[in-house]
Amino acid sequence: MRVSVNVSIEGVSVNEAFEGANEDEIVGKMKARVARELSFPLRMGLSAMSNTMFGQEVVRRYNAYKKLSLPLPADCKEFLSLAEQHGLAKIG
């Protein structure tokens, strides 16, 4: 599975493709990629999150940034699907 991401929110920009066996693995790679741009304290907080929690936090921040009220995803598959629906990712 391959997911291409192109997003810039709150000073974190990601424009690359992630590959993995499933949605959880791909979101884990996204989380690791975002962690590289964060300060040490924020990285520690991020590392404590599950991949689903990371997806939910991304949606929370996206909602605040765009003044939307998208539902929080229940799992990584839903997170990636939501990202694709809003033009932030392309699955395939």
N, C-alpha and C positions, 0 to 999 in steps of 0.2 A: 504494500500500500504506500502511496506517495501523496503528500499534501504540500502544495505551494502556498506560502503565506506572504502577504504584502500588507503590512499595517504599521502605523506610527501613532502611538498614544503615549502621552505624558513623557516625552523625551526618550522613549524606547522604540526603536525602529527595527522591524524584522522583515526582510525581503529575501527569503530563501526557501528551499524545498526540504522537507523532512521525510525520511522513509522509515518504515517499521512494519512489524508483523501485524500490528493491530492499532486501534485508535489510542489505547492507553500508552503504548510504547511511543507513538508519535507525539502525543501531548507531553510525555516525559522529556522528550528531546527538545520540544519547544520551551518547556520550563527551564531546562539546563541552559538553553541559548539565551533566554531572557536574564537568567541569573548572572551571566557574564557581564552584563551592563550595570548591575546594581552595586550599591555600596555594601560593605561587609554586613552591617546589621540587617539590611533588607534581604540580602542573600540568605542569611540565617533563617529569617522568617519564611522565605520562599521554600527553603529546603525542608521545613517542617510541614509543608502542605502536601496533601496527596495530589495526584494529577487532576482528579476531578475538582478538588478545591481550587487549584490553580485556574482551571477553566472558568469556574464560578467567579473568581476574583477578576479575571480578565473581562468577563461580561459586566460585572459591577462597575469597573473603571470605564469600560466602553459606554455603558449607559450614562454615567455621569458626564463623560466627555461630550457625547452626542445628545445629551438630554433625552434619552430614550428610556423605555421600561421593558426591555427584552427579558424574558423569563430566564432564571438561572438554570443552566443545564444540570440534568440528573447524573450524567456520566460523560465520559470523553467522546463517545460517538455523537451524542447530542450536541456537545460543545463544537465539534468540527462541522457538524451539519449546520448549526446556527451561523458559524463563521462563513461557511460557503454561501448560505442564503443572503448574507449581507455584504458579499463581495470582498471579504477579507482573506478568504482561502479558496483554493481549488483542489478538490479531491479527485485523484485519478492519475 
